[in-house]
Amino acid sequence: MSSTRVLILGTLLDGPLNGYQVRRQLEMMGADTWANVAYGSIYHGLSKMADEGLLDVVESGKGGKVVYALNDDGRFEFHRLLMTFWFDIKPIVDPFQVAMTFMDRLAKADLLSALRARQEQLKNSISMMERAIGSKQRYGVPRHIDENLKLSTGMLQAQLAWCQEALKKVEDDDLP
């Protein structure tokens, strides 16, 4: 199941939009940071969901701008997927965990360097997320979107804590 599909359907709940408008709504929410949205797939997704009967084309404008509206089947699909996402616990797939699997293949100096660099990147990402919390409402983004940023920040903080602990273990030759 695609997060992008739910995001597109959910964005259209408030009324008809074209692909660019859907993208702008998702960008304002910061969906690229917490939902792994490939913005180029929005246009394909809109067209595909219209072909599937989930969306109606309400306007084919100049320059190929197509305006889509959510129909009853689309509302049903949105609700079905949304409830599935609330109840299904899926593993978070992170390539970093693949790298961790083979940390023993790195020289100690390289592993220490990588851990230190990752710590700095995590600190920067956390800081950026914390600054974004509360700021998106001035652009019309619903207040509860901050909860996505808070959850993402918490996951980054957990990874930072792990990196700090791992760094000490590698320095003390307790890891790998």
Secondary structure, 3 states (H helix, E strand, C coil): CCHHHHHHHHHHHHCCEEHHHHHHHHHHHCHHHHCCCCCCHHHHHHHHHHHCCCEEEEEECHHHCEEEEECHHHHHHHHHHHHHHHHCCCCCCCHHHHHHHCHHHCCHHHHHHHHHHHHHHHHHHHHHHHHHCCCHHHHCCCCCHHHHHHHHHHHHHHHHHHHHHHHHHHHCCCCC
